[in-house]
Amino acid sequence: MPELPEVEVLRRSLERPLIGDRFEAVSVHFPTLREPLCKRRLRRLEGHTVTSLRRRAKYLLIDASGGETLVLHLGMSGRLTLVDRAAPREDHEHLGFELASGRRLRFRDPRRFGVAFVASTEDLGRDRHFRHLGVEPLSPAFDGDLLAGLARGRRAPIKSFLMDASLVVGVGNIYASEALHRAGIHPRRSVARIAHRRFDVLAEAVREVLGDAIEQGGTTLNDFADGEGNSGYFQVSLDVYGREGEACPAGCGYRIRRVNISNRSTYYCPRCQR
């Protein structure tokens, strides 16, 4: 599933070509996504100009004049790309937005776990998709003090804690494993047994891992691509994820192990992470 860096890469790739363009027509070809597409609400965008592109957790937000926001979640296999309006419709192309520039913003999702809807920009924070979400890990508020405060009174494994979207958004399975390795923290360690200074190190590691992934265009593990169809390259830089049995890149002489935590494969070094 595309995580925070992939959605941020997508946002950045679409920001320049989309801002200032105008939605002329909306076409719903297959309405059966995780939540059925509502053509009537999506057509509220028609005639309005794109004013900004934002990201909240793993959602891409495309704001339009008239106070409406197009909300998109890629699910497991969604792709959002800009193509010429005359480009043939692809298999699994659920949704298309024809633009005044002569292009089409195309959303396709073979596995149909994606989400697309239009909501009032002003009321977005109260929408059921967003009101439960925690802090953004790339925001100024995200630091060791914040993590220590969120962990107070909890005993969950630190890996599960990092992936709890009601606490911190967008740190999915891949990046949680990578950040914990950089911070030298065992993924099964209880948050109740982590010192404040370790939370400082962990917060910095999370920011670094996400930042590095964004700079390298995201992680391609299936079929993620940005708005121009380009794949990401952070996968080749992963230190532990998917590397069970390989030597730890820190040169400690141990090999990467895999365990299941909350039914998710988790990779770590038994020497560097205690």
C-alpha positions in Angstrom: 0.0 0.0 0.0 1.4 3.5 -0.8 2.4 5.2 2.4 3.0 8.8 3.3 6.1 9.3 1.2 4.5 7.9 -1.9 1.5 10.2 -1.5 3.7 13.2 -0.9 5.7 12.4 -4.0 2.5 12.2 -5.9 1.3 15.5 -4.5 4.6 17.2 -5.6 4.5 15.7 -9.0 1.0 17.0 -9.7 1.2 20.3 -7.9 2.7 22.4 -10.7 0.8 21.0 -13.7 -2.6 21.0 -11.9 -2.8 24.4 -10.0 -4.6 26.9 -12.1 -6.2 24.2 -14.4 -10.0 23.9 -14.4 -12.2 20.8 -14.1 -14.4 20.7 -17.2 -16.1 17.3 -16.9 -16.1 14.3 -14.5 -16.5 10.7 -15.9 -17.3 7.8 -13.6 -16.6 4.5 -15.5 -16.7 2.0 -12.6 -18.2 3.2 -9.3 -17.2 0.2 -7.3 -14.3 1.2 -5.1 -13.9 0.7 -1.3 -16.6 3.4 -1.0 -18.9 3.7 -4.0 -18.2 6.7 -6.2 -20.9 9.4 -6.1 -21.0 11.0 -9.6 -23.4 13.7 -8.4 -21.0 14.9 -5.7 -17.9 14.6 -7.9 -19.5 16.7 -10.5 -19.6 19.6 -8.0 -16.0 20.2 -9.2 -17.0 21.0 -12.8 -16.3 24.5 -13.7 -13.9 25.1 -10.8 -10.2 25.8 -10.8 -7.6 23.8 -8.8 -6.2 26.2 -6.1 -3.9 23.9 -4.1 -2.7 20.3 -3.5 -2.3 19.1 0.1 -1.7 15.8 1.9 -3.2 14.6 5.1 -1.8 11.2 6.2 -2.2 9.0 3.1 -4.9 11.1 1.5 -4.3 13.5 -1.4 -6.4 16.7 -1.2 -7.0 18.7 -4.3 -8.7 22.0 -3.4 -10.8 23.8 -5.9 -12.4 27.2 -6.2 -15.9 27.2 -4.8 -14.9 25.7 -1.5 -14.7 22.0 -2.6 -11.9 19.5 -2.1 -11.3 16.3 -4.1 -10.2 13.6 -1.6 -8.2 10.6 -3.0 -6.8 7.6 -1.3 -4.8 5.1 -3.4 -5.7 2.0 -1.4 -3.6 -1.0 -2.4 -3.1 -0.5 -6.1 -4.4 3.0 -7.1 -2.7 5.2 -9.6 -3.4 8.8 -10.3 -1.8 10.1 -13.5 -2.1 13.0 -15.9 -2.5 12.0 -19.5 -3.7 13.6 -22.8 -7.5 13.9 -22.8 -7.6 11.7 -26.0 -5.5 8.9 -24.4 -7.4 5.6 -24.6 -9.2 4.6 -21.4 -7.2 2.0 -19.5 -8.4 -1.2 -17.9 -9.6 -0.5 -14.3 -9.8 3.3 -15.0 -12.6 4.1 -12.5 -12.6 7.8 -12.7 -11.5 10.6 -15.1 -11.4 14.4 -14.8 -11.2 16.3 -18.0 -9.3 19.5 -17.7 -9.3 22.8 -19.5 -5.7 22.3 -20.5 -6.7 19.3 -22.7 -5.5 16.7 -20.2 -7.2 14.1 -18.2 -6.5 13.3 -14.5 -7.0 9.5 -14.5 -7.6 7.3 -11.4 -7.3 3.6 -11.9 -7.4 0.9 -9.2 -7.3 -2.8 -10.2 -7.9 -4.0 -6.6 -10.6 -1.4 -5.8 -9.5 -0.4 -2.3 -9.1 3.2 -3.2 -11.4 6.1 -2.2 -12.5 9.2 -4.1 -15.0 11.8 -3.0 -15.7 15.5 -2.8 -16.2 17.4 0.5 -16.5 20.9 1.7 -13.0 22.3 2.2 -14.1 24.1 5.3 -15.6 21.0 6.9 -12.8 18.6 6.0 -11.3 18.3 9.5 -14.7 17.1 10.8 -15.1 14.5 8.1 -15.2 10.9 9.4 -12.1 10.1 7.3 -10.0 12.7 9.1 -11.3 13.5 12.6 -9.6 10.6 14.2 -6.1 11.2 12.7 -3.0 11.9 14.8 -0.1 14.2 14.2 1.8 14.5 11.0 5.4 13.1 11.4 6.8 15.8 9.1 5.2 18.7 11.0 7.1 20.9 13.5 5.1 19.4 16.3 6.6 16.0 15.8 9.5 15.4 18.2 10.6 13.3 21.2 8.5 15.2 23.7 5.4 14.5 21.7 6.1 10.8 21.3 6.9 10.5 25.0 3.6 12.2 25.9 1.6 10.0 23.5 3.3 6.9 25.0 2.5 7.8 28.6 0.3 5.1 30.2 0.7 2.7 27.2 2.5 -0.6 27.0 2.1 -1.5 23.3 5.2 -2.6 21.2 6.9 0.5 19.8 6.3 -0.8 16.2 2.5 -1.0 16.8 2.6 2.4 18.5 4.3 4.1 15.5 1.7 2.6 13.1 -1.3 3.7 15.1 -2.8 6.4 12.9 -4.8 7.9 15.8 -1.4 8.9 17.3 0.9 9.4 14.4 -0.2 9.3 10.7 1.5 7.8 7.7 4.3 5.7 9.3 3.4 2.4 7.7 5.0 -0.9 7.9 8.0 -0.3 5.7 9.0 3.0 7.2 8.4 1.9 10.8 10.9 -0.9 10.4 13.4 1.3 8.8 13.1 4.1 11.4 13.4 1.7 14.3 16.6 0.2 12.8 18.1 3.7 12.5 17.1 4.5 16.0 18.5 1.2 17.4 15.2 0.2 19.0 13.8 -3.3 19.0 10.4 -3.3 17.4 8.9 -5.4 20.2 10.1 -3.2 23.0 7.2 -1.7 25.0 6.8 2.0 24.8 6.8 2.0 28.6 10.4 0.9 28.5 11.8 3.6 26.2 13.7 6.5 27.8 12.9 10.0 26.8 16.2 10.5 25.0 15.4 7.4 22.8 12.2 9.0 21.8 14.2 12.0 20.6 16.4 9.7 18.5 13.3 7.9 17.2 11.5 11.1 16.1 14.6 12.2 14.2 14.9 8.7 12.6 11.2 8.8 11.5 11.7 12.2 9.9 14.9 11.2 8.2 13.5 7.9 6.7 10.4 9.6 5.4 12.4 12.5 4.0 14.9 10.2 2.3 12.0 8.2 0.8 10.4 11.3 -0.6 13.7 12.6 -2.1 14.1 9.2 -3.9 10.5 9.2 -5.2 9.0 6.8 -2.8 9.2 3.0 -2.6 8.1 0.8 -5.4 6.8 -2.5 -4.1 4.1 -3.4 -6.6 3.0 -0.7 -8.9 3.3 2.7 -7.2 4.1 5.6 -9.6 3.9 9.4 -9.4 1.6 11.6 -11.4 3.8 11.2 -14.5 4.0 7.4 -14.2 7.6 7.3 -12.7 8.5 4.7 -10.1 10.3 5.3 -6.9 13.8 4.2 -6.0 13.9 4.1 -2.2 13.4 0.3 -2.3 17.0 -0.1 -3.2 18.0 1.9 -0.1 16.0 -0.1 2.4 18.3 -1.3 5.3 16.1 -4.0 6.8 12.7 -4.3 5.2 12.4 -7.4 3.1 16.0 -8.3 3.8 15.6 -11.3 6.1 18.8 -13.4 6.3 21.0 -10.7 4.8 23.9 -9.0 6.6 23.0 -6.0 8.7 24.1 -2.9 6.7 25.6 -1.5 9.9 28.4 -4.1 9.7 27.7 -5.6 13.1 28.2 -9.1 11.8 24.5 -10.2 12.5 21.8 -11.0 10.0 18.4 -9.4 9.6 15.5 -11.3 11.2 11.8 -11.2 10.6 9.0 -11.4 13.1 5.3 -10.8 13.0 3.9 -7.9 15.1 0.2 -7.2 14.8 0.1 -9.5 11.9 2.7 -7.5 9.9 6.1 -8.7 8.8 8.7 -6.7 10.8 12.4 -6.7 10.1 15.2 -5.9 12.5 18.8 -6.5 13.5 19.1 -8.5 16.8 22.5 -6.8 17.5 21.8 -3.2 16.7 18.2 -3.2 18.0 17.8 -4.2 21.6 
